[in-house]
Structure formats: structure tokens, C-alpha cells
Amino acid sequence: MAHPKIELAQKVQSSLKDASIKLTGYKKRTFMAQATLDYFGGSPRKAETYMGCSKDSSKRA
């Protein structure tokens, strides 16, 4: 089953990456998990591609 390609504005992508770099610990994992649900349909692999975080981080929160 094919999933629709995610199109995020460059500004949104930049903000997500910036936040994931600046946050640490449980705050970072919580943010990444919520962003994964909100923007990437709950797919850690997609979040990893767009935010540059590891799949395990977004799954752990």
C-alpha cells in the first residue's frame, strides 16, 4: 500500500530540525514523538528522513 508523499514547507522542515537539535533528553523525545504523529503519520522512518533524528528516539517517547 503506497503512502502519500509528505510535502512540508521548507520553513517548517527547518523549524523541526532546529528544535530537534536544540532540545535534549525527554523534552527532545517528547517533541519528536509528537511531531512524528502530527506531520509524519506516526512513521519514525519518515521523521528520521525529515528531522534528521533516529527512529529509536521518536519511538521511545
Buried (B, 14 or more C-beta within 10 A) or exposed (E): EEEEEBEEEEEEBEEBBEBBEEBEEEEBBBBBBEBBBEBBEEBBEBBBEBBEBEBEBBBEB
